[in-house]
Amino acid sequence: MQIIGQLPNHFTYNTLLNGLCKNHQLDEAIALFKAIDDGPLKPDIVGHNADNAKGVFTGIFQRGIQPSVHTYTIMIGGLRRGLLDDAIDMLQEMDKNKCSPNNCTYNTLIPALLKNKTSQALKLIDAMLNKGVSPNSSTVALLLDRSSINGYSGSILEKFCKFSSTS
């Protein structure tokens, strides 16, 4: 469509997502969902229905497929926008399914927690460090950015110092 100058709309994306899911092309559906979310057209309520996404994710398990850290991170990224508690549950589910979160996984969830649940974000950062996942420059940038928005909190600065000593 884009080749002939037509941009896809919500209906087009929703139709594609629906078709991919019905044909058990879950990896392609997840990749398209991420591409939509990263692009200029944000998914609407139909395409961004977290319950449907969780249903697709459950279908992965029913087919005997173990989701990768990348798949979990995409799901957590979608859930954090309106179902933050579900995103946290998804992170805990990763542990149960022996899939270790990486920097990207944590960096996906930390900013959402820092907005309204700073103490929970700090606990998550501690858990990250305890699991041996080292902070990267993005993690530090997230903390500093949120600190500048909220005013420099001692606990956030303390984490920054802890990161600096582990780098």
N, C-alpha and C positions, 0 to 999 in steps of 0.2 A: 504494500500500500504506500509506504513512504517513498518508494522509488518513483511513483507517479504523482507525488505531491499530496497524497491524502494521509493525514495523521489518524491513527486509530483512536476511537473514542471508548468510553466506558463499556458500551454494549459490545464492541468488538473484543476488547480484552476479556470481559466476562464470558463471552461465548467461547473464546479460545481456552480459557481456564477450565470451564465446564467440560469441554470436549476432551482436553488432556486428562482430566481426572477420571472421566467415564471410561477412557481407554487405558487406564492404569499406567499412564505416563507421568508418574508422580514427580520424578526428578525434573522433567521438563516444565511441569506446572509450577513447581517451586521456583525454578530459575526464571520463568516468565513473571511470576508474582514479584520477585525481587527486582527484575528489570523494570516493571511498571512502577514499583515504589521508588526506585532510584531515578526515574525519568521525570519529565515535567508534568505529566498527567498522573495525579495521585489516585489510587483505587478508591472507588466510591463504596458505599455501605454494602452493596451486593458483592463486589469483588473483594472487599476487605473484611468479610464476615469471619471473625476469628473462630467461631464454632465450626464453620465449614473447613477452615484450615486445620483445626485440631482433628476433625474427622478424617481428612486426608492423611494426616500424620499417623493417626491410629491405624489406618489402612496399611501403612508401611509395615507396622509390626505384625498385623494379621497375615501379611504375605511372607512373614519370616525374614524380613529385611531389617538389618541393624542400621539405623540412621547414623550418619557421620557427624562429626563435630560441626561441620559446615551446615548440615541440614538443621541441627538443633539451633545453631546460632541464627539462622534465618527465621525459624519459628519464634525464638525469643525476641528477635527484632520486631516481628509483627505484633506479638502479644504485648510488648512493653508499652505500646501506644494507648491502649485502653484497658488492658487486662493485666496490669502489672503483677498482681498476685499470681496469675497463671504463668507469667514469664518466670517468676521466681520458682514456682513449682516445677516448671520445665527444666530449669537448671538443676534442681534436686533430682529430677528423674534421670538426668544424664548420669549422675553418680550411680544410681540404682542399676542402670543399664551398662555400666562400666565404659562410659564414654567420657573422657576427660575434657573439661572445658579448656579453651586456650585464651590467650590475650584478647582476641577478637570477641569471643563469647562474653568475657567479663566486661570489655569496653562497650559492648552493646547494651548491657544492663545497668552499668554504673551511672550514666548520665540521667536515666529515668529515675533512679533511686535518689540521686543527689538533689533532684527538684523538690521532693516533698518528704523523703524518708532518709535523711542524711545519716542517721545512726545505723540504719539497715545497710546503707551503701558502705559505710566504714566497716561494718561486720563482714560484708562481702569481700571487701579489699583484704581484710585480715585472712579470710578463708582462702582467697586467691594466693596470698603469700605463703600460707601454711601448706598449700598443696604444691608449692614449688614453682608456681607460675610467676615469672618475674614481670614486673611492670615494664611497659615500653613507653616510648615518648608520647604515644596517644593517651595512655593511662594518666601520665603526669599532666598532660595538657588538659584532660578532662577535669582533673582536680583543681588545677589553677584557674581554669575558666569558671568553674562553678564557685570557687572561692571569691573571685572578683565580682561575681554577680551577687552573692549572698553576704559579702563582707568576709574578711579573712577569719575563718573559724580556726581556733587552736587545734581542733582534732583533724581538720583537713590539712593544715600545715604540718602537723605531726606525721601524717601519712606521707606527705611530700618528702619530709626529711628521711623517713624510713626508706622510701624509694631511692632517694639519692645515695643512701649508704649501701643499697643492694646492687646498684648499677655499676 
